[in-house]
Amino acid sequence: MKMNPLGRTGITVSRICLGTMTFGQQNTEEDAHRQLDMALDHGVNFIDTAEAYSFPGRPETQGRSEEIIGTWMQARGNRDKVVIATKITGPSNERSHIRNGKLDFSREQVTAAVDLSLKRLKTDVIDLYQTHWPERKANYFGKLDYVHAGIQDFTPMEEQIDALGEQVKAGKVRAIGVSNETAWGVMKFLEIAERTGLPRLASIQNPYNLICRQFDIGLAEPAMREDVGLLAYSPLAFGALTGKYLDGQLPEGSRHKLFPQFKRYFKPNGVKAVEAYVALARVHGLEPSQMALAFVHSRPFLTSTIIGATTEEQLKSNLETEDMTLPEDVLERIEAIHADNPNPGP
């Protein structure tokens, strides 16, 4: 397993990270423990979760992903072998069950959220603590056209990073990062850290896959110049890039079957692009999902690719991509398809 530095923190993480948003909903605790064992045996040392998980968010499953990781580490006695990343929930009407709906990044709420996550994870320290999405209104979750909202009521960014820095100083958090963030947000946090001596960002967890490559446009440069690498989530575009949903197929138990409300990667142009990528993979004798993951692994700004699976068979296939290198002609054809239909699944 290739290992990469996590920013400038001195922490080293595996190029593949196990995402756990299905734990406690689509995956039982027993299922999840087997997945965690398989990933660790394969060389994965990086596990990503969030206080909001399981996904989709429901009061009865909120925090279950963290709890399951906690029982696994306790049962295996392997806390020192893994790097744990989790996240604080941002403003959301749909998640008002979390911390009584006080979903800001104030000092009070950051402290409360960290303490609750530590308790669920059964650990004394979180290796990477991230904001799940910005507190301010910005372009994320598929929004492309920025509309300036003028003066907004959100926790000042200097206070946000100071609150996170307090958790680092207290020894509860080792490093901080952001998720679903913009280029302006990343650079603003870095500027504050440089000016004040507060902790600098170690990573950016944003969506990245063959049909969602906005990261290339605004964030790739700061990621590489500032050593704030990408933790790529949704590398298979909610399963779309496996090809299993083409021609109207809707397999029983699949995420798109269970949660049809999430249409981000299933718009007409997205389906058209997926058809082209799946055809390309098959012409070259590649599994479409493995080609899609190998492409993400190859990006120069990548720190880790977050894979998620609901079955051990899917997880095994995903883990097998670690050693894959795509031929130059496949990479060239991927770029041609992208040029014909750029970012159809933002």
Steps between C-alpha positions, in 0.01 A plus 500: 500500500637840400521739794469877470572787738194668650587859426790622711386318814753217504209254487515240221184352351423228249407606146172315554280608790201300620183709505242390754179693436310173440596358839195464723247526218589299191769311690449337839765529770617146417522584127689819577754326724575252220548787254734676739700179550526446124613856436762492776631164376540655155713786635235767549572704812261790433131495602255784437173563682285790626275581791209516253543140373329257431388630161241623421471685827235379743471561876499128578828430314687826566845422642477126432791501255731648765368259763566198278856613428543546874384149586726359229809678629414399855450135403817481289721717721635671188447873557870564436479339156235728349453867415144608583334794324161636596298818442284761669162555334430836339170690491213277383126501556493125429749428779347698784512183712878543533608702806147645531537665161783731610703428189756777487877500540514716809739412781214355705372274223843384382584398857169320544524320165860386559416365846198308369703350214780397737247325720341312209839406355623383842827684455691791654598669175366556149777497240326723242203721590314665213216742444246299297394798287539876538287688749466781247301472177732394218528267202486141620277190465472549125452876490711659227386859448608712795243757606634741758270516803654818637537526876435162658466397861766233551776438749800709391757275334773611738280388790433168325867419458578628850233264639651209307846608615386480862415134445848441357658681794292291740630181337156387386575556129827452312421676170218695337345502155197611301243329283280630217706819510580754230835637383427831675417321825816291490724798433324711765556233766865468395550876516353515851720212614813664361418837655399371843707186548184290527493148346502491120273279294634154422243390242192576292231231478296573188322289237720384214426247228489465123177699470574751777840664454442858613793456738729520196389856432535698821638274771772291336752787506461593869492129590841446343668833576383506862527125579128473574421185306168362385310233689278397210151392594240343266773368265237272341233772486252326733562180306414649161848431360469127566260490206244303700228763453526529121205408275257571782635233732432551870645208697332404826688628803703752299538855631316655208212257553488570873554876475363621163478856630877541449514581128829690485672243276199379303414799281472439123847634416648304788344178372634578152853546636477185714401302190816622326728423796350154552539421129864616513572273796345198335685552172825483698392203710471707817234491768328843470508564876868409519589727209313785669682448829841458337447835326434675832802330660720641223428868561809695614306701759350192667576403858245218526199355318206430730336174397174371640334164449191322618637150431834334558514409132474868405763592758739233370461632144563856616809404699646316200536833317790606721756350262323600177661738253288602206662481153577830332246441224226445758595824678496686169156366416373595847611858434328496160173384656536764769557770238183394317286507816681676785376465857147374427452387860599796719 
